[in-house]
Amino acid sequence: MQKLPRGWELIEEWEGSFVFENAKLKFTVNIDYSELLKVPYIIEFLHTEGFIKLVNFDDGIFKVTAINESEATEKAVLMMTFINKNIIWLLSTQSKQD
């Protein structure tokens, strides 16, 4: 598995599915596997609680798909990196406005 970005850890794994969490930022990134789907991996992030509900998207969830576990893991790590960068930017803009 790829090295995870700062603050992220694998908290659950079962039957080809994975849940990663950044507990400090209150985000999860999930890789859900279903052999019944043509593209069997769905990767999504979810903000679990707190005041940061959006990360430059119209809602709190964003999903992508992948053909295999390697591609799914790569996309999940990119998603984690995206979250980290955007949250740091968002927090810096909010502290400047106060």
MOMOLIN-V516460 format. One record per pair of residues at least 4 apart in sequence whose ideal C-beta (glycine too) atoms are under 8 Angstrom apart, sorted by the first residue. I is the first residue (numbers start at 0). GAP is how many residues later the second one is. If there is no record, write none. Layout:
i = [I	I]
gap = [GAP	GAP]
This chain:
i = [0	0	1	1	1	2	3	3	3	3	3	3	4	4	4	4	5	6	6	6	6	6	7	7	7	7	7	8	8	8	9	9	9	10	10	10	11	11	12	12	12	14	15	15	15	15	16	16	16	16	17	17	17	17	18	18	18	18	19	19	19	19	19	20	20	20	21	21	21	21	21	21	24	24	24	24	25	25	25	25	25	26	26	26	26	26	26	27	27	27	28	28	28	28	28	28	28	29	29	29	29	29	30	30	30	30	30	30	30	30	31	31	31	31	32	32	32	32	33	33	34	35	36	38	38	38	39	40	40	40	40	40	40	40	41	41	41	42	42	42	42	42	42	42	42	43	43	43	43	44	44	44	44	44	44	45	45	46	46	46	46	46	51	51	51	52	53	53	53	54	54	54	54	54	54	55	56	61	63	63	65	65	65	65	66	67	68	69	70	71	72	73	74	75	76	77	78	79	80	81	82	83	84	85	86	87	88	89	90	91	92	93]
gap = [9	72	71	72	75	74	4	5	6	16	73	76	72	75	76	79	78	15	16	17	18	77	12	13	14	21	72	11	12	14	8	9	10	8	9	10	6	7	4	5	6	18	17	19	24	53	13	14	15	16	12	13	55	58	9	10	11	12	8	9	10	56	60	6	7	8	4	5	6	58	61	62	27	58	59	62	21	22	23	24	26	18	19	20	21	56	60	17	18	20	14	15	16	47	50	51	54	12	13	14	15	16	10	11	12	35	38	41	42	45	9	10	11	12	7	8	36	39	6	8	5	4	5	26	27	28	27	24	25	26	27	28	30	31	21	22	23	20	21	22	23	29	32	33	36	17	18	19	20	10	16	17	34	35	38	14	15	5	6	7	8	13	35	38	39	7	4	5	6	7	27	28	31	32	35	30	5	17	11	15	5	6	8	9	4	4	4	4	4	4	4	4	4	4	4	4	4	4	4	4	4	4	4	4	4	4	4	4	4	4	4	4]
